[in-house]
Amino acid sequence: MEMFYKRDTLFVNINNDDHFKGKIFNVLDDYDIENIVINIIGTLDDSKELDDFINEYHDKYSGHLTVR
């Protein structure tokens, strides 16, 4: 997983073997980031993890989330 911040947006590149939810939430809890773009590189082995992340994100935060 690779994360970088540019122009008020957190960009996250996720590979199929990453456990990303906790890492992203830690960053969001520490910094006031409104925009997040998640790029899925390849295919995810467990799409349920992504679905859970999206649902929990919307429950906890009010920013804008884009998943590509």
N, C-alpha and C positions, 0 to 999 in steps of 0.2 A: 504494500500500500504506500502510496506517495501522496502527501498533502502539501499544498502551497496556498498562500494568501496573496491575492492581487486585486486591486481596485474594489475593495469592500466585499470581496467574494472569496470563500474558501473552496478551493478545487481539490477533489479527492479522486485519485485513480485507484480503483480496486481490482485486484486480481482474484482469480477463483479460489485461492486458498487463504485469503485474508479473513481475520476476525475483526471487523471494522467498527462495529457498533460502539463498543466501549471506548475505543480510541477517539472516535469522532465526538461522542458525547462529552468526553473529558475536555476536549478543546472548546466545545461550545459552552461548557460550564465555566471555563476560565476566561473566555473572551466574548464580547458582545458582537457576534457575527450574525447578520441578518440573511445573507445569501449563501447558499451552498449548492455546488454543482458536483454531482457524483458521476464519474465516468466508469462504466463497467468495461474492463478490458478482457476480452474473451467471453467465456460463459461462466456463470456461477454454478458451483456444484449444488448449492442449497439456496434456491430462490426464496424459501421461507424466511431465511435470515434477513434478506433484503426487505421483504414484506413486513416483518416484525420491526425492523429499523424504521421504515417509513411511518408505520402506525405510531410507534413510540415517539418519533420526532414530532409528529403533529400533535400529540398529547402534551408534550413538554415545552415545545418552542413555538413561536409565532412567526418565524422567518419564512423565506422562500426556499424551497427545495426542488432541485431539478435532477432527474436521474436519466442518464443517457446510456 
